[in-house]
């Protein structure tokens, strides 16, 4: 199972001429009319999300082609016949909360046609986009067998220890190596005994917290001050957004981790790092990629409709075309 990438919704290009008072009033009326029927969308934390008045169901997504307004297409593919057994479109830029919803829809679809539960004796394979502690806990509570990769599982695999050598020299990175255009913690002078930190410009940073916990890792955090960082000549090398961020923050981790913070993630990492887990997960690409490749052959590069119901119908229609070809033996 995987996402079909971020597909922008249909975009209408309009030429703008000199605005008249009548057109301004019309736009104002149209905006107020749209706001009267608008229902705010909330994220998993209950916070209101930014919405597009043209298509409130869509979401802002960061892609390799830049930021787009669109939908995420998710498909579940059967390993035996490579038939798409469930296809759904979602107006969200993150997939990590979608897996339980997709699997629930899959079960309901099979129940509606009088078939047994497809997840009773199956293992769900997904990429790292679906990895989240909350998702893993929901799957465990539902007793669904799943193998979900995390973002660092390749770096832990000894078979990929020398993979970087096959890339261009300017892109070669050894496992665990991180390169950045900005100063990293190693560029700061940190004394764990006195709990002091000197930045690359030679200025002392103040202690922010001595017991920082970030993603389960313990460390000590320092931060600069607005007065010291504002006129620093190294500001562009230190801050990702020098025009917005007032000062630099840096954390030094001591190698320890909080216990029991992410038990499901820890268990999943141990399973996927095993010989059996790596062998099973290696089948993931061979199962799902041919289906998505065939959809791309049908020129599904972007969704051409608006609102989730229409986009979802279009996504299901393309999945149906793939299934018909697959059953006739004409699809790859």
Backbone torsions as a table, in degrees:
resi	resn	phi	psi	omega
1	UNK	NA	139.6	179.8
2	UNK	-161.2	171.8	178.0
3	UNK	-90.5	156.4	178.6
4	UNK	-94.6	22.5	178.9
5	UNK	83.3	175.5	179.8
6	UNK	-92.0	121.2	-177.7
7	UNK	-115.8	115.2	-178.4
8	UNK	-66.9	146.0	176.1
9	UNK	-73.4	170.8	-177.6
10	UNK	-59.6	135.5	-178.9
11	UNK	-113.3	130.9	178.2
12	UNK	-104.7	126.7	179.6
13	UNK	-99.5	125.8	-178.0
14	UNK	-122.5	140.0	174.9
15	UNK	-86.4	139.4	-177.4
16	UNK	-109.2	124.1	177.2
17	UNK	-105.1	-173.1	179.4
18	UNK	-61.9	129.0	-175.9
19	UNK	-78.1	131.2	175.8
20	UNK	-100.6	164.8	180.0
21	UNK	-63.7	-32.4	179.8
22	UNK	-68.1	-43.3	-179.9
23	UNK	-67.6	-33.6	177.4
24	UNK	-65.0	-42.6	178.8
25	UNK	-64.3	-38.3	179.6
26	UNK	-64.0	-43.0	179.5
27	UNK	-65.5	-37.2	178.0
28	UNK	-64.9	-42.0	177.9
29	UNK	-65.1	-42.4	179.9
30	UNK	-63.0	-39.7	-180.0
31	UNK	-66.2	-44.0	179.5
32	UNK	-64.5	-36.6	178.5
33	UNK	-65.3	-39.0	179.5
34	UNK	-67.8	-37.3	-178.4
35	UNK	-71.3	-27.5	-179.2
36	UNK	-66.7	-33.2	-179.8
37	UNK	-97.7	2.7	-174.9
38	UNK	-78.9	132.6	175.9
39	UNK	-113.7	120.2	-177.7
40	UNK	-63.6	145.2	177.7
41	UNK	-102.4	141.4	-178.3
42	UNK	-116.6	147.5	175.8
43	UNK	-87.0	-171.3	-175.8
44	UNK	-66.9	-22.0	179.8
45	UNK	-91.4	1.8	-179.4
46	UNK	84.3	9.3	-179.9
47	UNK	-88.7	143.0	-178.5
48	UNK	-73.8	135.1	-179.3
49	UNK	-95.0	153.0	174.0
50	UNK	-68.4	142.1	-175.8
51	UNK	-129.5	153.9	175.9
52	UNK	-99.3	122.5	-176.7
53	UNK	-67.3	-27.3	178.1
54	UNK	-68.6	-40.0	178.2
55	UNK	-144.0	84.9	-176.4
56	UNK	-62.1	-20.7	-178.7
57	UNK	-75.9	-19.8	-176.9
58	UNK	-80.4	174.2	-177.5
59	UNK	-138.2	156.0	174.7
60	UNK	-80.5	127.1	-175.1
61	UNK	-129.8	138.1	175.1
62	UNK	-91.8	122.4	-178.7
63	UNK	-129.5	177.3	177.0
64	UNK	-68.2	-15.4	178.6
65	UNK	-100.6	12.6	-178.6
66	UNK	104.5	-166.1	-179.6
67	UNK	-88.8	129.3	-178.8
68	UNK	-128.9	160.4	173.6
69	UNK	-103.6	114.4	-173.7
70	UNK	-167.6	-154.6	-174.9
71	UNK	-132.4	160.4	175.2
72	UNK	-108.0	124.0	178.3
73	UNK	-96.2	123.8	-179.0
74	UNK	-116.0	138.0	180.0
75	UNK	-138.5	139.9	173.3
76	UNK	-105.4	126.4	-173.9
77	UNK	-117.5	134.3	177.8
78	UNK	-74.7	135.6	-175.6
79	UNK	-73.4	-26.2	-175.5
80	UNK	-79.3	-49.0	-174.6
81	UNK	-110.5	-4.9	-177.3
82	UNK	57.3	34.1	174.2
83	UNK	-90.8	138.4	177.6
84	UNK	-77.8	114.8	-175.9
85	UNK	-94.9	-12.5	174.9
86	UNK	-158.0	134.3	178.3
87	UNK	-138.0	127.4	-178.4
88	UNK	-143.5	146.7	177.3
89	UNK	-111.8	138.9	-177.5
90	UNK	-131.4	141.3	176.8
91	UNK	-90.0	66.1	179.8
92	UNK	-145.8	148.5	-179.4
93	UNK	-90.9	-8.1	179.9
94	UNK	-118.9	139.2	-178.2
95	UNK	-98.3	-10.0	-168.8
96	UNK	-65.7	-13.6	178.4
97	UNK	-105.5	2.7	-172.5
98	UNK	-91.2	-23.0	-173.0
99	UNK	-59.2	-48.6	178.3
100	UNK	-59.0	-35.8	179.7
101	UNK	-67.3	-43.8	-179.7
102	UNK	-63.9	-44.3	-178.7
103	UNK	-66.9	-34.8	176.7
104	UNK	-66.1	-42.5	176.3
105	UNK	-62.9	-38.3	178.8
106	UNK	-61.7	-44.0	179.0
107	UNK	-63.5	-41.7	179.7
108	UNK	-65.6	-37.1	178.1
109	UNK	-63.4	-43.9	179.7
110	UNK	-68.5	-35.5	178.6
111	UNK	-67.2	-35.4	-178.4
112	UNK	-66.6	-28.1	180.0
113	UNK	-100.0	10.5	175.5
114	UNK	76.7	24.5	177.5
115	UNK	-101.4	158.3	-179.5
116	UNK	-73.4	167.1	-177.5
117	UNK	-60.3	118.2	-177.5
118	UNK	-70.0	-16.3	-178.3
119	UNK	-96.6	3.9	-177.4
120	UNK	-63.7	-42.2	-177.9
121	UNK	-129.2	34.0	-177.6
122	UNK	-122.2	157.5	175.1
123	UNK	-113.8	126.3	-179.3
124	UNK	-86.9	124.8	177.9
125	UNK	-110.9	125.3	179.2
126	UNK	-138.4	160.7	178.4
127	UNK	-84.3	-177.6	-172.9
128	UNK	-70.0	-13.7	178.9
129	UNK	-63.4	-22.3	-178.9
130	UNK	-97.3	3.6	-174.3
131	UNK	-80.7	122.9	175.5
132	UNK	-161.8	144.8	-179.1
133	UNK	-59.9	-40.2	179.5
134	UNK	-63.6	-42.4	179.1
135	UNK	-64.3	-44.3	179.7
136	UNK	-62.2	-37.8	179.2
137	UNK	-67.6	-39.7	178.5
138	UNK	-64.7	-38.8	177.8
139	UNK	-67.4	-38.4	178.5
140	UNK	-66.1	-40.7	178.6
141	UNK	-65.6	-32.9	179.4
142	UNK	-86.0	-0.2	179.3
143	UNK	58.1	44.9	176.8
144	UNK	-102.1	124.4	179.1
145	UNK	-78.3	117.8	-177.1
146	UNK	-139.5	148.9	175.6
147	UNK	-125.6	103.6	-173.4
148	UNK	-116.2	122.4	-179.0
149	UNK	-74.0	153.2	172.3
150	UNK	-108.3	171.6	-173.6
151	UNK	-67.8	-17.0	-177.4
152	UNK	-110.5	12.2	-174.4
153	UNK	-69.7	-29.7	177.0
154	UNK	-68.0	-39.6	-179.3
155	UNK	-65.8	-26.1	178.7
156	UNK	-85.5	-12.7	-177.4
157	UNK	-82.2	117.3	-178.9
158	UNK	-62.9	-19.8	179.2
159	UNK	-68.8	-19.0	-179.8
160	UNK	-105.5	15.1	-176.3
161	UNK	-63.2	-31.4	-178.4
162	UNK	-112.2	16.4	-178.4
163	UNK	-65.2	-28.6	-177.3
164	UNK	-64.0	-22.8	-177.0
165	UNK	-68.8	-18.2	-178.3
166	UNK	-91.8	6.3	177.8
167	UNK	-102.9	162.1	175.2
168	UNK	-55.4	148.7	-174.4
169	UNK	-56.4	-37.7	-178.0
170	UNK	-70.0	-14.9	-180.0
171	UNK	-110.6	4.1	-177.9
172	UNK	-73.0	128.8	176.4
173	UNK	-138.9	129.4	176.4
174	UNK	-75.3	157.6	-179.7
175	UNK	-55.4	128.8	-179.4
176	UNK	87.1	-8.0	-179.1
177	UNK	-85.0	134.4	-179.8
178	UNK	-124.5	130.4	177.1
179	UNK	-114.2	144.0	-178.4
180	UNK	-151.4	151.5	177.1
181	UNK	-79.9	-11.3	-179.4
182	UNK	-106.3	161.8	179.0
183	UNK	-61.9	137.1	178.0
184	UNK	-105.0	168.1	179.6
185	UNK	-53.2	-31.7	-179.8
186	UNK	-66.3	-18.7	179.1
187	UNK	-83.2	-6.5	178.5
188	UNK	-99.7	150.3	177.6
189	UNK	-93.0	107.0	-176.0
190	UNK	-113.8	129.0	177.0
191	UNK	-113.1	105.5	-178.0
192	UNK	-68.3	-20.6	-178.8
193	UNK	-74.9	-48.5	-179.7
194	UNK	-91.1	-7.5	-178.7
195	UNK	55.8	53.9	178.0
196	UNK	-125.9	158.1	-177.8
197	UNK	-145.5	133.1	177.9
198	UNK	-115.8	128.8	-178.6
199	UNK	-78.6	168.1	179.8
200	UNK	-58.2	-21.3	178.6
201	UNK	-86.1	0.5	178.8
202	UNK	85.3	14.4	-179.5
203	UNK	-103.6	142.9	-179.2
204	UNK	-78.6	135.1	175.5
205	UNK	-96.3	149.9	179.7
206	UNK	-88.1	149.0	179.4
207	UNK	-71.2	123.2	-179.7
208	UNK	-90.1	-53.4	176.1
209	UNK	-154.5	136.9	-179.4
210	UNK	-90.7	-6.4	-178.1
211	UNK	-131.0	55.0	179.8
212	UNK	-75.4	141.7	175.6
213	UNK	-129.1	111.5	-178.1
214	UNK	-124.9	114.8	-178.5
215	UNK	52.5	42.0	175.9
216	UNK	84.9	-4.1	-179.7
217	UNK	-102.5	138.5	-179.7
218	UNK	-94.6	145.9	179.2
219	UNK	-168.8	-170.4	179.4
220	UNK	-126.6	133.3	-173.2
221	UNK	-113.5	142.3	176.2
222	UNK	-125.8	159.7	176.6
223	UNK	-149.8	151.3	177.2
224	UNK	-83.9	-170.7	176.4
225	UNK	-123.0	157.7	-179.0
226	UNK	-62.0	-36.9	-178.6
227	UNK	-67.0	-38.8	-177.0
228	UNK	-80.8	-33.3	-175.0
229	UNK	-90.2	-18.4	-172.7
230	UNK	-61.7	-47.3	-177.4
231	UNK	-104.0	21.3	-177.7
232	UNK	-70.9	132.7	179.5
233	UNK	-68.5	-17.0	180.0
234	UNK	-99.5	16.3	-175.1
235	UNK	-58.7	-41.5	-178.6
236	UNK	-70.3	-20.8	177.7
237	UNK	-90.7	-10.9	-174.5
238	UNK	-106.0	-35.6	-176.0
239	UNK	-109.9	137.2	177.5
240	UNK	-67.9	-35.8	178.9
241	UNK	-126.9	78.2	-176.0
242	UNK	-62.4	-22.2	-179.6
243	UNK	-81.6	-14.9	-176.2
244	UNK	-115.3	-48.6	-176.7
245	UNK	-71.2	128.7	-178.2
246	UNK	-78.1	-29.9	-178.3
247	UNK	-157.5	171.2	-175.2
248	UNK	-95.9	144.1	172.9
249	UNK	-122.6	142.1	-179.1
250	UNK	-145.4	141.6	-178.2
251	UNK	-125.6	135.6	176.7
252	UNK	-112.0	119.6	-177.8
253	UNK	-91.3	143.1	-178.0
254	UNK	-94.3	1.9	177.9
255	UNK	94.6	-13.1	179.9
256	UNK	-87.7	159.0	-179.4
257	UNK	-132.6	152.0	175.5
258	UNK	-73.2	139.7	-176.8
259	UNK	-89.0	140.0	175.1
260	UNK	72.3	13.5	-178.7
261	UNK	-74.3	-41.6	179.2
262	UNK	-132.8	72.7	-176.2
263	UNK	-64.2	-38.3	-179.1
264	UNK	-69.0	-38.0	177.6
265	UNK	-64.7	-42.5	178.7
266	UNK	-61.5	-43.9	179.8
267	UNK	-66.7	-38.5	179.8
268	UNK	-67.4	-39.4	177.5
269	UNK	-61.9	-42.3	179.6
270	UNK	-64.0	-37.2	-179.0
271	UNK	-72.1	-43.8	-176.7
272	UNK	-74.1	-21.0	177.7
273	UNK	-82.9	-9.0	177.7
274	UNK	-75.9	161.8	179.9
275	UNK	-60.7	-40.9	179.5
276	UNK	-66.9	-40.9	-179.5
277	UNK	-65.6	-42.2	179.2
278	UNK	-65.5	-38.7	178.9
279	UNK	-65.8	-42.6	-179.0
280	UNK	-68.3	-42.6	-177.8
281	UNK	-70.1	-24.4	-180.0
282	UNK	-63.7	-17.2	179.2
283	UNK	-79.1	-12.9	-173.8
284	UNK	-57.7	-49.7	-177.3
285	UNK	-63.4	-39.9	-178.5
286	UNK	-70.1	-19.1	-179.2
287	UNK	-86.9	-47.5	-168.9
288	UNK	-97.2	-32.8	-174.9
289	UNK	-62.4	-40.0	177.4
290	UNK	-59.5	-35.0	179.5
291	UNK	-66.4	-45.0	179.8
292	UNK	-71.4	-32.5	176.0
293	UNK	-64.1	-38.8	178.3
294	UNK	-67.5	-35.8	177.2
295	UNK	-64.9	-37.0	177.2
296	UNK	-68.5	-32.2	176.5
297	UNK	-63.9	-23.6	176.6
298	UNK	-90.7	17.4	173.8
299	UNK	66.0	30.4	173.9
300	UNK	-85.1	80.6	179.1
301	UNK	-98.2	-24.3	179.0
302	UNK	-157.4	154.3	173.9
303	UNK	-77.9	144.1	-175.0
304	UNK	-112.0	10.8	-178.7
305	UNK	-124.4	173.0	177.6
306	UNK	-122.0	160.0	-174.0
307	UNK	74.3	145.6	-173.8
308	UNK	-64.2	-37.5	-177.7
309	UNK	-61.0	-41.3	-180.0
310	UNK	-72.5	-42.0	179.0
311	UNK	-64.7	-39.8	178.5
312	UNK	-63.3	-39.7	177.6
313	UNK	-65.3	-40.1	178.2
314	UNK	-65.2	-41.7	178.6
315	UNK	-62.9	-42.0	178.4
316	UNK	-67.0	-34.6	179.4
317	UNK	-65.0	-43.6	177.8
318	UNK	-64.8	-38.3	177.4
319	UNK	-63.8	-37.4	178.3
320	UNK	-64.9	-40.5	177.5
321	UNK	-61.1	-42.2	178.0
322	UNK	-61.8	-43.6	-177.8
323	UNK	-65.2	-40.0	179.6
324	UNK	-63.3	-43.8	178.2
325	UNK	-65.1	-38.4	-178.3
326	UNK	-65.5	-42.8	-179.7
327	UNK	-68.4	-27.2	177.2
328	UNK	-86.9	-3.4	178.8
329	UNK	78.3	21.1	-178.0
330	UNK	-105.9	-9.5	-179.7
331	UNK	-91.9	151.4	179.4
332	UNK	-67.5	NA	NA
